[in-house]
Amino acid sequence: MLFAVDVLKSQGTLLMKFYTGAEDKALEGRLKKVFEKVKREKPEASRDESREMYFVCLKKRPGVKREEILKSI
């Protein structure tokens, strides 16, 4: 996620694979500080028992600083 903060231009998009667990809600909260829209998606091809999911993050907010995200970790 910090890579996206450092590299993506304003209005950029990020697709991030993750596995559901204890910390995915915290990660989603940090992503919402960086992007205007964050959605969880589970591909149809993924097995029902799989914990694999994706965050689809749209429209990176302008002026987000790495330090702001690191504070919440």
Distance bins in CASP14 RR format, pairs under 12 A and 6 or more apart:
PFRMAT RR
TARGET T0000
AUTHOR 0000-0000-0000
RMODE 2
METHOD distances of the structure
MODEL  1
1 7 0 0 0 0 0 1 0 0 0 0 0
1 8 0 0 0 0 0 1 0 0 0 0 0
1 14 1 0 0 1 0 0 0 0 0 0 0
1 16 1 0 0 1 0 0 0 0 0 0 0
1 18 0 0 0 0 0 1 0 0 0 0 0
1 26 0 0 0 0 0 1 0 0 0 0 0
1 27 1 0 0 1 0 0 0 0 0 0 0
1 28 0 0 0 0 0 1 0 0 0 0 0
1 29 0 0 0 0 0 1 0 0 0 0 0
1 30 1 0 0 1 0 0 0 0 0 0 0
1 31 1 0 0 1 0 0 0 0 0 0 0
1 32 0 0 0 0 0 1 0 0 0 0 0
1 33 0 0 0 0 1 0 0 0 0 0 0
1 34 1 0 0 1 0 0 0 0 0 0 0
1 35 0 0 0 0 1 0 0 0 0 0 0
1 38 0 0 0 0 0 1 0 0 0 0 0
1 55 0 0 0 0 1 0 0 0 0 0 0
1 57 0 0 0 0 1 0 0 0 0 0 0
1 60 0 0 0 0 0 1 0 0 0 0 0
1 64 0 0 0 0 0 1 0 0 0 0 0
1 66 0 0 0 0 0 1 0 0 0 0 0
1 69 1 0 0 1 0 0 0 0 0 0 0
1 70 0 0 0 0 0 1 0 0 0 0 0
1 72 0 0 0 0 0 1 0 0 0 0 0
1 73 0 0 0 0 1 0 0 0 0 0 0
2 8 0 0 0 0 0 1 0 0 0 0 0
2 14 0 0 0 0 0 1 0 0 0 0 0
2 16 0 0 0 0 0 1 0 0 0 0 0
2 27 0 0 0 0 0 1 0 0 0 0 0
2 30 0 0 0 0 1 0 0 0 0 0 0
2 31 0 0 0 0 0 1 0 0 0 0 0
2 33 0 0 0 0 0 1 0 0 0 0 0
2 34 0 0 0 0 1 0 0 0 0 0 0
2 64 0 0 0 0 0 1 0 0 0 0 0
2 65 0 0 0 0 0 1 0 0 0 0 0
2 66 1 0 0 1 0 0 0 0 0 0 0
2 67 0 0 0 0 0 1 0 0 0 0 0
2 68 0 0 0 0 0 1 0 0 0 0 0
2 69 1 0 0 1 0 0 0 0 0 0 0
2 70 1 0 0 1 0 0 0 0 0 0 0
2 72 0 0 0 0 0 1 0 0 0 0 0
2 73 0 0 0 0 1 0 0 0 0 0 0
3 14 0 0 0 0 1 0 0 0 0 0 0
3 16 0 0 0 0 0 1 0 0 0 0 0
3 34 0 0 0 0 0 1 0 0 0 0 0
3 60 0 0 0 0 0 1 0 0 0 0 0
3 66 0 0 0 0 0 1 0 0 0 0 0
3 69 0 0 0 0 0 1 0 0 0 0 0
4 10 0 0 0 0 0 1 0 0 0 0 0
4 12 0 0 0 0 1 0 0 0 0 0 0
4 13 0 0 0 0 1 0 0 0 0 0 0
4 14 1 0 1 0 0 0 0 0 0 0 0
4 15 0 0 0 0 0 1 0 0 0 0 0
4 16 0 0 0 0 1 0 0 0 0 0 0
4 30 0 0 0 0 0 1 0 0 0 0 0
4 31 0 0 0 0 1 0 0 0 0 0 0
4 33 0 0 0 0 0 1 0 0 0 0 0
4 34 1 0 0 1 0 0 0 0 0 0 0
4 35 0 0 0 0 1 0 0 0 0 0 0
4 38 0 0 0 0 0 1 0 0 0 0 0
4 55 0 0 0 0 0 1 0 0 0 0 0
4 57 1 0 0 1 0 0 0 0 0 0 0
4 58 0 0 0 0 0 1 0 0 0 0 0
4 60 1 0 0 1 0 0 0 0 0 0 0
4 61 0 0 0 0 0 1 0 0 0 0 0
4 64 0 0 0 0 1 0 0 0 0 0 0
4 66 0 0 0 0 0 1 0 0 0 0 0
4 69 0 0 0 0 1 0 0 0 0 0 0
5 12 0 0 0 0 0 1 0 0 0 0 0
5 14 0 0 0 0 1 0 0 0 0 0 0
5 30 0 0 0 0 1 0 0 0 0 0 0
5 31 0 0 0 0 0 1 0 0 0 0 0
5 33 0 0 0 0 1 0 0 0 0 0 0
5 34 1 0 1 0 0 0 0 0 0 0 0
5 35 0 0 0 0 0 1 0 0 0 0 0
5 57 0 0 0 0 0 1 0 0 0 0 0
5 60 0 0 0 0 1 0 0 0 0 0 0
5 61 0 0 0 0 1 0 0 0 0 0 0
5 62 0 0 0 0 0 1 0 0 0 0 0
5 63 0 0 0 0 1 0 0 0 0 0 0
5 64 1 0 1 0 0 0 0 0 0 0 0
5 65 1 0 0 1 0 0 0 0 0 0 0
5 66 1 0 1 0 0 0 0 0 0 0 0
5 67 0 0 0 0 1 0 0 0 0 0 0
5 68 0 0 0 0 1 0 0 0 0 0 0
5 69 1 0 1 0 0 0 0 0 0 0 0
5 70 0 0 0 0 1 0 0 0 0 0 0
6 14 0 0 0 0 0 1 0 0 0 0 0
6 34 0 0 0 0 0 1 0 0 0 0 0
6 60 0 0 0 0 0 1 0 0 0 0 0
6 63 0 0 0 0 0 1 0 0 0 0 0
6 64 0 0 0 0 0 1 0 0 0 0 0
6 65 0 0 0 0 0 1 0 0 0 0 0
6 66 1 0 0 1 0 0 0 0 0 0 0
6 67 0 0 0 0 0 1 0 0 0 0 0
6 69 0 0 0 0 0 1 0 0 0 0 0
6 70 0 0 0 0 0 1 0 0 0 0 0
7 14 0 0 0 0 1 0 0 0 0 0 0
7 34 0 0 0 0 0 1 0 0 0 0 0
7 60 0 0 0 0 1 0 0 0 0 0 0
7 66 0 0 0 0 0 1 0 0 0 0 0
8 14 1 0 0 1 0 0 0 0 0 0 0
8 15 0 0 0 0 0 1 0 0 0 0 0
8 16 0 0 0 0 0 1 0 0 0 0 0
8 31 0 0 0 0 0 1 0 0 0 0 0
8 34 0 0 0 0 1 0 0 0 0 0 0
8 35 0 0 0 0 1 0 0 0 0 0 0
8 57 0 0 0 0 1 0 0 0 0 0 0
8 58 0 0 0 0 0 1 0 0 0 0 0
8 59 0 0 0 0 0 1 0 0 0 0 0
8 60 1 0 1 0 0 0 0 0 0 0 0
8 61 0 0 0 0 0 1 0 0 0 0 0
8 62 0 0 0 0 0 1 0 0 0 0 0
8 63 0 0 0 0 0 1 0 0 0 0 0
8 64 0 0 0 0 1 0 0 0 0 0 0
9 59 0 0 0 0 0 1 0 0 0 0 0
9 60 1 0 0 1 0 0 0 0 0 0 0
9 61 0 0 0 0 0 1 0 0 0 0 0
9 62 0 0 0 0 1 0 0 0 0 0 0
9 63 0 0 0 0 0 1 0 0 0 0 0
9 64 0 0 0 0 0 1 0 0 0 0 0
10 34 0 0 0 0 0 1 0 0 0 0 0
10 35 0 0 0 0 0 1 0 0 0 0 0
10 36 0 0 0 0 0 1 0 0 0 0 0
10 59 0 0 0 0 1 0 0 0 0 0 0
10 60 1 0 1 0 0 0 0 0 0 0 0
10 61 1 0 0 1 0 0 0 0 0 0 0
10 62 1 0 1 0 0 0 0 0 0 0 0
10 63 1 0 0 1 0 0 0 0 0 0 0
10 64 0 0 0 0 1 0 0 0 0 0 0
11 34 0 0 0 0 0 1 0 0 0 0 0
11 35 0 0 0 0 1 0 0 0 0 0 0
11 36 0 0 0 0 1 0 0 0 0 0 0
11 37 0 0 0 0 0 1 0 0 0 0 0
11 57 0 0 0 0 0 1 0 0 0 0 0
11 58 0 0 0 0 1 0 0 0 0 0 0
11 59 1 0 1 0 0 0 0 0 0 0 0
11 60 1 0 0 1 0 0 0 0 0 0 0
11 61 0 0 0 0 1 0 0 0 0 0 0
11 62 1 0 0 1 0 0 0 0 0 0 0
11 63 0 0 0 0 0 1 0 0 0 0 0
11 64 0 0 0 0 0 1 0 0 0 0 0
12 34 0 0 0 0 0 1 0 0 0 0 0
12 35 0 0 0 0 1 0 0 0 0 0 0
12 36 0 0 0 0 1 0 0 0 0 0 0
12 37 0 0 0 0 0 1 0 0 0 0 0
12 56 0 0 0 0 0 1 0 0 0 0 0
12 57 0 0 0 0 1 0 0 0 0 0 0
12 58 1 0 0 1 0 0 0 0 0 0 0
12 59 1 0 0 1 0 0 0 0 0 0 0
12 60 1 0 1 0 0 0 0 0 0 0 0
12 61 0 0 0 0 1 0 0 0 0 0 0
12 62 0 0 0 0 0 1 0 0 0 0 0
12 64 0 0 0 0 0 1 0 0 0 0 0
13 31 0 0 0 0 0 1 0 0 0 0 0
13 34 0 0 0 0 0 1 0 0 0 0 0
13 35 0 0 0 0 1 0 0 0 0 0 0
13 36 0 0 0 0 0 1 0 0 0 0 0
13 37 0 0 0 0 1 0 0 0 0 0 0
13 38 0 0 0 0 0 1 0 0 0 0 0
13 39 0 0 0 0 0 1 0 0 0 0 0
13 55 0 0 0 0 0 1 0 0 0 0 0
13 56 1 0 0 1 0 0 0 0 0 0 0
13 57 1 0 0 1 0 0 0 0 0 0 0
13 58 1 0 1 0 0 0 0 0 0 0 0
13 59 1 0 0 1 0 0 0 0 0 0 0
13 60 1 0 0 1 0 0 0 0 0 0 0
14 27 0 0 0 0 0 1 0 0 0 0 0
14 30 0 0 0 0 0 1 0 0 0 0 0
14 31 1 0 0 1 0 0 0 0 0 0 0
14 34 0 0 0 0 1 0 0 0 0 0 0
14 35 1 0 0 1 0 0 0 0 0 0 0
14 36 0 0 0 0 0 1 0 0 0 0 0
14 37 0 0 0 0 0 1 0 0 0 0 0
14 38 0 0 0 0 1 0 0 0 0 0 0
14 39 0 0 0 0 0 1 0 0 0 0 0
14 54 0 0 0 0 0 1 0 0 0 0 0
14 55 1 0 0 1 0 0 0 0 0 0 0
14 56 1 0 0 1 0 0 0 0 0 0 0
14 57 1 0 1 0 0 0 0 0 0 0 0
14 58 0 0 0 0 1 0 0 0 0 0 0
14 59 0 0 0 0 0 1 0 0 0 0 0
14 60 1 0 0 1 0 0 0 0 0 0 0
15 31 0 0 0 0 0 1 0 0 0 0 0
15 35 0 0 0 0 0 1 0 0 0 0 0
15 38 0 0 0 0 0 1 0 0 0 0 0
15 39 0 0 0 0 0 1 0 0 0 0 0
15 40 0 0 0 0 0 1 0 0 0 0 0
15 41 0 0 0 0 1 0 0 0 0 0 0
15 43 0 0 0 0 0 1 0 0 0 0 0
15 53 0 0 0 0 0 1 0 0 0 0 0
15 54 1 0 0 1 0 0 0 0 0 0 0
15 55 1 0 0 1 0 0 0 0 0 0 0
15 56 1 0 1 0 0 0 0 0 0 0 0
15 57 1 0 0 1 0 0 0 0 0 0 0
15 58 0 0 0 0 1 0 0 0 0 0 0
16 24 0 0 0 0 0 1 0 0 0 0 0
16 27 0 0 0 0 1 0 0 0 0 0 0
16 28 0 0 0 0 0 1 0 0 0 0 0
16 30 0 0 0 0 0 1 0 0 0 0 0
16 31 1 0 0 1 0 0 0 0 0 0 0
16 34 0 0 0 0 0 1 0 0 0 0 0
16 35 0 0 0 0 0 1 0 0 0 0 0
16 38 0 0 0 0 1 0 0 0 0 0 0
16 39 0 0 0 0 0 1 0 0 0 0 0
16 40 0 0 0 0 0 1 0 0 0 0 0
16 41 0 0 0 0 0 1 0 0 0 0 0
16 52 0 0 0 0 0 1 0 0 0 0 0
16 53 0 0 0 0 1 0 0 0 0 0 0
16 54 1 0 0 1 0 0 0 0 0 0 0
16 55 1 0 1 0 0 0 0 0 0 0 0
16 56 0 0 0 0 1 0 0 0 0 0 0
16 57 1 0 0 1 0 0 0 0 0 0 0
17 24 0 0 0 0 0 1 0 0 0 0 0
17 27 0 0 0 0 0 1 0 0 0 0 0
17 40 0 0 0 0 0 1 0 0 0 0 0
17 41 0 0 0 0 0 1 0 0 0 0 0
17 42 0 0 0 0 0 1 0 0 0 0 0
17 43 0 0 0 0 1 0 0 0 0 0 0
17 46 0 0 0 0 0 1 0 0 0 0 0
17 50 0 0 0 0 0 1 0 0 0 0 0
17 51 0 0 0 0 0 1 0 0 0 0 0
17 52 1 0 0 1 0 0 0 0 0 0 0
17 53 1 0 0 1 0 0 0 0 0 0 0
17 54 1 0 1 0 0 0 0 0 0 0 0
17 55 0 0 0 0 1 0 0 0 0 0 0
17 56 0 0 0 0 0 1 0 0 0 0 0
18 24 1 0 1 0 0 0 0 0 0 0 0
18 25 0 0 0 0 0 1 0 0 0 0 0
18 26 0 0 0 0 0 1 0 0 0 0 0
18 27 1 0 0 1 0 0 0 0 0 0 0
18 28 0 0 0 0 1 0 0 0 0 0 0
18 30 0 0 0 0 0 1 0 0 0 0 0
18 31 0 0 0 0 1 0 0 0 0 0 0
18 38 0 0 0 0 0 1 0 0 0 0 0
18 40 0 0 0 0 1 0 0 0 0 0 0
18 41 0 0 0 0 0 1 0 0 0 0 0
18 42 0 0 0 0 0 1 0 0 0 0 0
18 50 0 0 0 0 0 1 0 0 0 0 0
18 51 0 0 0 0 1 0 0 0 0 0 0
18 52 1 0 0 1 0 0 0 0 0 0 0
18 53 1 0 1 0 0 0 0 0 0 0 0
18 54 1 0 0 1 0 0 0 0 0 0 0
18 55 1 0 0 1 0 0 0 0 0 0 0
18 56 0 0 0 0 0 1 0 0 0 0 0
18 57 0 0 0 0 0 1 0 0 0 0 0
19 27 0 0 0 0 0 1 0 0 0 0 0
19 42 0 0 0 0 0 1 0 0 0 0 0
19 46 0 0 0 0 0 1 0 0 0 0 0
19 50 0 0 0 0 1 0 0 0 0 0 0
19 51 1 0 1 0 0 0 0 0 0 0 0
19 52 1 0 0 1 0 0 0 0 0 0 0
19 53 1 0 0 1 0 0 0 0 0 0 0
19 54 0 0 0 0 0 1 0 0 0 0 0
19 55 0 0 0 0 0 1 0 0 0 0 0
20 27 0 0 0 0 0 1 0 0 0 0 0
20 28 0 0 0 0 0 1 0 0 0 0 0
20 40 0 0 0 0 1 0 0 0 0 0 0
20 42 0 0 0 0 1 0 0 0 0 0 0
20 46 0 0 0 0 0 1 0 0 0 0 0
20 49 0 0 0 0 0 1 0 0 0 0 0
20 50 0 0 0 0 1 0 0 0 0 0 0
20 51 1 0 1 0 0 0 0 0 0 0 0
20 52 0 0 0 0 1 0 0 0 0 0 0
20 53 1 0 1 0 0 0 0 0 0 0 0
20 54 0 0 0 0 0 1 0 0 0 0 0
20 55 0 0 0 0 0 1 0 0 0 0 0
21 27 0 0 0 0 1 0 0 0 0 0 0
21 28 0 0 0 0 0 1 0 0 0 0 0
21 51 1 0 0 1 0 0 0 0 0 0 0
21 52 0 0 0 0 0 1 0 0 0 0 0
21 53 0 0 0 0 1 0 0 0 0 0 0
22 51 0 0 0 0 0 1 0 0 0 0 0
23 29 0 0 0 0 0 1 0 0 0 0 0
23 30 0 0 0 0 0 1 0 0 0 0 0
23 73 0 0 0 0 0 1 0 0 0 0 0
24 30 0 0 0 0 0 1 0 0 0 0 0
24 31 0 0 0 0 0 1 0 0 0 0 0
24 38 0 0 0 0 0 1 0 0 0 0 0
24 40 0 0 0 0 1 0 0 0 0 0 0
24 51 0 0 0 0 1 0 0 0 0 0 0
24 52 0 0 0 0 0 1 0 0 0 0 0
24 53 1 0 0 1 0 0 0 0 0 0 0
24 54 0 0 0 0 0 1 0 0 0 0 0
24 55 0 0 0 0 1 0 0 0 0 0 0
25 31 0 0 0 0 0 1 0 0 0 0 0
25 32 0 0 0 0 0 1 0 0 0 0 0
25 38 0 0 0 0 0 1 0 0 0 0 0
25 40 0 0 0 0 0 1 0 0 0 0 0
25 55 0 0 0 0 0 1 0 0 0 0 0
26 32 0 0 0 0 0 1 0 0 0 0 0
26 33 0 0 0 0 0 1 0 0 0 0 0
26 69 0 0 0 0 0 1 0 0 0 0 0
26 72 1 0 0 1 0 0 0 0 0 0 0
26 73 0 0 0 0 1 0 0 0 0 0 0
27 33 0 0 0 0 0 1 0 0 0 0 0
27 34 0 0 0 0 0 1 0 0 0 0 0
27 38 0 0 0 0 1 0 0 0 0 0 0
27 40 0 0 0 0 0 1 0 0 0 0 0
27 53 0 0 0 0 0 1 0 0 0 0 0
27 55 1 0 0 1 0 0 0 0 0 0 0
27 57 0 0 0 0 0 1 0 0 0 0 0
27 69 0 0 0 0 0 1 0 0 0 0 0
27 72 0 0 0 0 0 1 0 0 0 0 0
27 73 0 0 0 0 1 0 0 0 0 0 0
28 34 0 0 0 0 0 1 0 0 0 0 0
28 35 0 0 0 0 0 1 0 0 0 0 0
28 37 0 0 0 0 0 1 0 0 0 0 0
28 38 1 0 0 1 0 0 0 0 0 0 0
28 39 0 0 0 0 1 0 0 0 0 0 0
28 40 1 0 0 1 0 0 0 0 0 0 0
28 53 0 0 0 0 0 1 0 0 0 0 0
28 54 0 0 0 0 0 1 0 0 0 0 0
28 55 1 0 0 1 0 0 0 0 0 0 0
28 56 0 0 0 0 0 1 0 0 0 0 0
28 57 0 0 0 0 1 0 0 0 0 0 0
28 72 0 0 0 0 0 1 0 0 0 0 0
29 35 0 0 0 0 0 1 0 0 0 0 0
29 38 1 0 0 1 0 0 0 0 0 0 0
29 40 0 0 0 0 0 1 0 0 0 0 0
29 55 0 0 0 0 0 1 0 0 0 0 0
29 57 0 0 0 0 0 1 0 0 0 0 0
29 69 0 0 0 0 1 0 0 0 0 0 0
29 72 1 0 0 1 0 0 0 0 0 0 0
29 73 0 0 0 0 0 1 0 0 0 0 0
30 38 0 0 0 0 1 0 0 0 0 0 0
30 55 0 0 0 0 0 1 0 0 0 0 0
30 57 0 0 0 0 0 1 0 0 0 0 0
30 64 0 0 0 0 0 1 0 0 0 0 0
30 66 0 0 0 0 0 1 0 0 0 0 0
30 68 0 0 0 0 1 0 0 0 0 0 0
30 69 1 0 1 0 0 0 0 0 0 0 0
30 70 0 0 0 0 1 0 0 0 0 0 0
30 71 0 0 0 0 1 0 0 0 0 0 0
30 72 1 0 1 0 0 0 0 0 0 0 0
30 73 1 0 0 1 0 0 0 0 0 0 0
31 37 0 0 0 0 1 0 0 0 0 0 0
31 38 1 0 1 0 0 0 0 0 0 0 0
31 39 0 0 0 0 0 1 0 0 0 0 0
31 40 0 0 0 0 0 1 0 0 0 0 0
31 54 0 0 0 0 0 1 0 0 0 0 0
31 55 1 0 1 0 0 0 0 0 0 0 0
31 56 0 0 0 0 1 0 0 0 0 0 0
31 57 1 0 1 0 0 0 0 0 0 0 0
31 58 0 0 0 0 0 1 0 0 0 0 0
31 59 0 0 0 0 0 1 0 0 0 0 0
31 60 0 0 0 0 0 1 0 0 0 0 0
31 61 0 0 0 0 0 1 0 0 0 0 0
31 64 0 0 0 0 0 1 0 0 0 0 0
31 69 0 0 0 0 1 0 0 0 0 0 0
31 72 0 0 0 0 0 1 0 0 0 0 0
32 38 1 0 1 0 0 0 0 0 0 0 0
32 39 0 0 0 0 0 1 0 0 0 0 0
32 40 0 0 0 0 0 1 0 0 0 0 0
32 55 0 0 0 0 1 0 0 0 0 0 0
32 57 0 0 0 0 1 0 0 0 0 0 0
32 58 0 0 0 0 0 1 0 0 0 0 0
32 59 0 0 0 0 0 1 0 0 0 0 0
32 60 0 0 0 0 0 1 0 0 0 0 0
32 61 0 0 0 0 1 0 0 0 0 0 0
32 64 0 0 0 0 0 1 0 0 0 0 0
32 69 0 0 0 0 0 1 0 0 0 0 0
32 72 0 0 0 0 0 1 0 0 0 0 0
33 57 0 0 0 0 0 1 0 0 0 0 0
33 60 0 0 0 0 0 1 0 0 0 0 0
33 61 1 0 0 1 0 0 0 0 0 0 0
33 63 0 0 0 0 0 1 0 0 0 0 0
33 64 1 0 0 1 0 0 0 0 0 0 0
33 65 0 0 0 0 0 1 0 0 0 0 0
33 66 0 0 0 0 0 1 0 0 0 0 0
33 67 0 0 0 0 0 1 0 0 0 0 0
33 68 1 0 0 1 0 0 0 0 0 0 0
33 69 1 0 0 1 0 0 0 0 0 0 0
33 70 0 0 0 0 0 1 0 0 0 0 0
33 71 0 0 0 0 1 0 0 0 0 0 0
33 72 1 0 0 1 0 0 0 0 0 0 0
33 73 0 0 0 0 0 1 0 0 0 0 0
34 55 0 0 0 0 0 1 0 0 0 0 0
34 57 1 0 0 1 0 0 0 0 0 0 0
34 58 0 0 0 0 0 1 0 0 0 0 0
34 59 0 0 0 0 1 0 0 0 0 0 0
34 60 1 0 0 1 0 0 0 0 0 0 0
34 61 1 0 0 1 0 0 0 0 0 0 0
34 62 0 0 0 0 0 1 0 0 0 0 0
34 63 0 0 0 0 1 0 0 0 0 0 0
34 64 1 0 1 0 0 0 0 0 0 0 0
34 65 0 0 0 0 0 1 0 0 0 0 0
34 66 0 0 0 0 1 0 0 0 0 0 0
34 68 0 0 0 0 1 0 0 0 0 0 0
34 69 1 0 0 1 0 0 0 0 0 0 0
34 70 0 0 0 0 0 1 0 0 0 0 0
34 72 0 0 0 0 0 1 0 0 0 0 0
35 55 0 0 0 0 1 0 0 0 0 0 0
35 56 0 0 0 0 1 0 0 0 0 0 0
35 57 1 0 1 0 0 0 0 0 0 0 0
35 58 1 0 0 1 0 0 0 0 0 0 0
35 59 1 0 0 1 0 0 0 0 0 0 0
35 60 1 0 1 0 0 0 0 0 0 0 0
35 61 1 0 0 1 0 0 0 0 0 0 0
35 62 0 0 0 0 0 1 0 0 0 0 0
35 64 0 0 0 0 1 0 0 0 0 0 0
35 69 0 0 0 0 0 1 0 0 0 0 0
36 56 0 0 0 0 0 1 0 0 0 0 0
36 57 0 0 0 0 1 0 0 0 0 0 0
36 58 1 0 0 1 0 0 0 0 0 0 0
36 59 1 1 0 0 0 0 0 0 0 0 0
36 60 1 0 0 1 0 0 0 0 0 0 0
36 61 1 0 0 1 0 0 0 0 0 0 0
36 62 0 0 0 0 0 1 0 0 0 0 0
36 64 0 0 0 0 0 1 0 0 0 0 0
37 55 0 0 0 0 0 1 0 0 0 0 0
37 56 0 0 0 0 1 0 0 0 0 0 0
37 57 1 0 0 1 0 0 0 0 0 0 0
37 58 1 0 1 0 0 0 0 0 0 0 0
37 59 1 0 0 1 0 0 0 0 0 0 0
37 60 0 0 0 0 0 1 0 0 0 0 0
37 61 0 0 0 0 0 1 0 0 0 0 0
38 54 0 0 0 0 0 1 0 0 0 0 0
38 55 1 0 1 0 0 0 0 0 0 0 0
38 56 1 0 0 1 0 0 0 0 0 0 0
38 57 1 0 1 0 0 0 0 0 0 0 0
38 58 1 0 0 1 0 0 0 0 0 0 0
38 59 0 0 0 0 1 0 0 0 0 0 0
38 60 0 0 0 0 0 1 0 0 0 0 0
38 61 0 0 0 0 0 1 0 0 0 0 0
39 53 0 0 0 0 0 1 0 0 0 0 0
39 54 0 0 0 0 1 0 0 0 0 0 0
39 55 1 0 0 1 0 0 0 0 0 0 0
39 56 1 0 1 0 0 0 0 0 0 0 0
39 57 0 0 0 0 1 0 0 0 0 0 0
39 58 1 0 0 1 0 0 0 0 0 0 0
39 59 0 0 0 0 0 1 0 0 0 0 0
40 52 0 0 0 0 0 1 0 0 0 0 0
40 53 1 0 1 0 0 0 0 0 0 0 0
40 54 1 0 0 1 0 0 0 0 0 0 0
40 55 1 0 0 1 0 0 0 0 0 0 0
40 56 1 0 0 1 0 0 0 0 0 0 0
40 57 0 0 0 0 0 1 0 0 0 0 0
41 52 0 0 0 0 0 1 0 0 0 0 0
41 53 1 0 0 1 0 0 0 0 0 0 0
41 54 1 0 1 0 0 0 0 0 0 0 0
41 55 1 0 0 1 0 0 0 0 0 0 0
41 56 1 0 1 0 0 0 0 0 0 0 0
41 57 0 0 0 0 0 1 0 0 0 0 0
41 58 0 0 0 0 0 1 0 0 0 0 0
42 48 0 0 0 0 1 0 0 0 0 0 0
42 49 0 0 0 0 0 1 0 0 0 0 0
42 50 0 0 0 0 1 0 0 0 0 0 0
42 51 0 0 0 0 1 0 0 0 0 0 0
42 52 1 0 0 1 0 0 0 0 0 0 0
42 53 1 0 1 0 0 0 0 0 0 0 0
42 54 1 0 0 1 0 0 0 0 0 0 0
42 55 0 0 0 0 0 1 0 0 0 0 0
42 56 0 0 0 0 0 1 0 0 0 0 0
43 50 0 0 0 0 1 0 0 0 0 0 0
43 52 1 0 0 1 0 0 0 0 0 0 0
43 53 0 0 0 0 1 0 0 0 0 0 0
43 54 1 0 0 1 0 0 0 0 0 0 0
43 56 0 0 0 0 0 1 0 0 0 0 0
44 50 0 0 0 0 0 1 0 0 0 0 0
45 52 0 0 0 0 1 0 0 0 0 0 0
45 54 0 0 0 0 0 1 0 0 0 0 0
46 52 1 0 1 0 0 0 0 0 0 0 0
46 53 1 0 0 1 0 0 0 0 0 0 0
46 54 0 0 0 0 1 0 0 0 0 0 0
57 64 0 0 0 0 0 1 0 0 0 0 0
60 69 0 0 0 0 0 1 0 0 0 0 0
61 68 0 0 0 0 0 1 0 0 0 0 0
61 69 0 0 0 0 0 1 0 0 0 0 0
63 69 0 0 0 0 0 1 0 0 0 0 0
64 70 0 0 0 0 0 1 0 0 0 0 0
64 72 0 0 0 0 0 1 0 0 0 0 0
65 71 0 0 0 0 1 0 0 0 0 0 0
66 72 0 0 0 0 0 1 0 0 0 0 0
66 73 0 0 0 0 0 1 0 0 0 0 0
67 73 0 0 0 0 0 1 0 0 0 0 0
END
